[in-house]
Amino acid sequence: MKKNMGSTDKAIRLVLAIIMIALYATGTVTGTTGIVVLILAGVFILTSLVSFCPIYPLLGINTCSTKAKN
């Protein structure tokens, strides 16, 4: 797997995951929707840790910065 996520993308995903977990923990989101939100938060955390989003190659997206070679 080639990295395709930049640091800003990873940070946004982590913040969203924390918000989703907080919504579930406070009871704002419950039931089936709550479980879906928790699974999505887990996916966001996992993709942030490995710096790879499997959907990005399908859409031709790459937010990882490339360093110019001199």
N, C-alpha and C positions, 0 to 999 in steps of 0.2 A: 504494500500500500504506500503510495506516494502522498505526502502531506499536501492537503489542499485547503487548509484553514489557517488564516492569519490570526495574530494575537487579539485583535479587536473582535473578530468573529467568535473566538473562544471565550473571551470575557463576557460578551453579550449572552452567549448560551449559558454560561455559568450563572449569571445574574438572573436570567429567566428561570433556570432550574431552581434556584433558591426561592424565588417568588412563588413558583408552583408548589414547592414542598411546603412553604409557609401557608399558602392558601388551603392546602389539604390538612395541615396540622391544626389550623385554627377552626376547621369545620366549615369554612366558606364554600368549599367544593367537596361534595360527598357522593357516595354511591358509585355508580358506574363511571360517571364523569370524573370523579376523584381518582379512580383507579387509572383511567386513561391519562389524566394529567400527571400522575406519579410515574407512569411508564414513559411518557414523553420527557419528563424531567430526567429520568435515568438515561434515556437516549442522548439527551443534550449533554449530560455530564460525561458519558462514555466517549462521545464524539469529540468533546473538548479535550479529554485526556490523551486521545490517540491522534489528534489533529487531522482527522480524516472524516469527511461526511460522504457516505456512499451515494447520496443523491446528486451531489455536485458534479461528478463526471458525466452523468446522464444529461444534465442541463448545461454542461460546458462552463461551469463556474469554478474559479480558483481564487480564493481570497488570500492565499499565502504569498507574501512578498518575495520577490526574487532579487537576489543581489547581482549587480552587474559585474561581470568579470573583466578585469583590465589586462 
